[in-house]
Amino acid sequence: MEALKQKLFTNWNFSRFLRLGMGLWMLVWSVQSADWAVGLFSGLFIYMALSNTGCCGVQGCAVPYKHKKDDVSEEA
């Protein structure tokens, strides 16, 4: 339970607030227009904001960075 509280109440940044705002706006819009499809998308945005995940998960789209050693030999 403590881990859930920590996940919900920490690391709030601009993108989380944006997702939450978009989700709440879409939820109100779906209720006003009686459109259940928009309501599903609003649920997705609200879930992503509360769980701090994106479409690919936490850093799911990150490209691994490998260091290459330069094999440059000096020519005489």
N, C-alpha and C positions, 0 to 999 in steps of 0.2 A: 504494500500500500504506500509505503514511503517513497519507493522508486517512482510510482505513478505520480505522486504529488510533485516530486522533483522534476519529472519530465514535463508536467503541465505548467509549472510556474517558473521555470528557468529558461535561459537562452532565447528570450523573445527578441526578435530582430524585425527589420522592415518587412521582409518577405513573409514572415508568420503573420504579422498584423495585416498585411495585404491579403493573404489567403483567407484569414478570418473575416475581414471586411467584405471581400467578394462573396464568400459563402453566405454570410448573413444577408447581404443585399439580394443575392439570388434566392434565398429562402423566402424573404418577404415577397419578392416578385412572383415566385411560384405559387404562394398562397393567394395573392391577389388575382392572378390570372388562372388559377386552378389548373396549373400545368405540372404534372407529376414528374416529367422528364427533367425539367429545370430543378425540381426539388431533389432529384437524385444527384445531379451535379453539385448542388449546394451542399449536400451531405458529404460528398467527396472533398470539397474544398475545406469544409469545417473540420473533417477528420484529419486532413493533411496539416492544418494549422495546429490542432490540439496535440497531435502526435509528433510534430516537427519532422515530417517526412515530405518528400516530394514525389513526383511521378515515378522516379526510379528508386526511391528509398534514400537512405542517408548515404550520400556520396556514391550512389549506384552508377552514375554516369561519368564518374571521374576516370580519367585515363591514367594508368600506372606510369610513373615517371622512373625511368631507369637511367643511371649514369653510364655513359660510355667512356671508356678510356681511349684517349687519342693515341693511336699508334702511328705517330708521325716520326719518321726516322730522318735524320739529317743526311742530306746527300752531300758528298764531298766534291 
